[in-house]
Amino acid sequence: MRDAVVYTEVEAGDKLAAVLPSWQVEGGHLRRRYVTDGWRASMLLANGIAHLAELAWHHPDLQISWGSVLVSLRTHSADAISDKDFELAGMIEHWVGWRPASDSTLDGAPSDGKWRYLVRE
């Protein structure tokens, strides 16, 4: 395991613009609000993020609401935004954004009605 590079807020913002444009730097954290379709979807999303965080042993702060999940990442041991935060943010973004390919036998989550999961942004 290598040491994580740390970033100023300006450097982090520049890197986010290039690699994770849906994320922002706010209050010394990398942040992203995922809009969901209710409590069930928020909890499912938060539990999926928690699973990734445990596997990475790098834990975000999560604010879970009826219609959204706010993810905040900051490397506490470095007291800064680091490569660890970018790497986990990328994994979260990949996992949350994954959908079956158009030629897949998987249907994918419905996008409307009572079964809708995440709101498309």
PyMOL commands that set and color helices and strands:
alter all, ss='L'
color gray80, all
select helices_A, chain A and resi 9-19+39-56+83-97+113-115
alter helices_A, ss='H'
color red, helices_A
select strands_A, chain A and resi 6-7+24-26+29-35+61-65+68-73+81-82
alter strands_A, ss='S'
color yellow, strands_A
deselect
rebuild
show_as cartoon
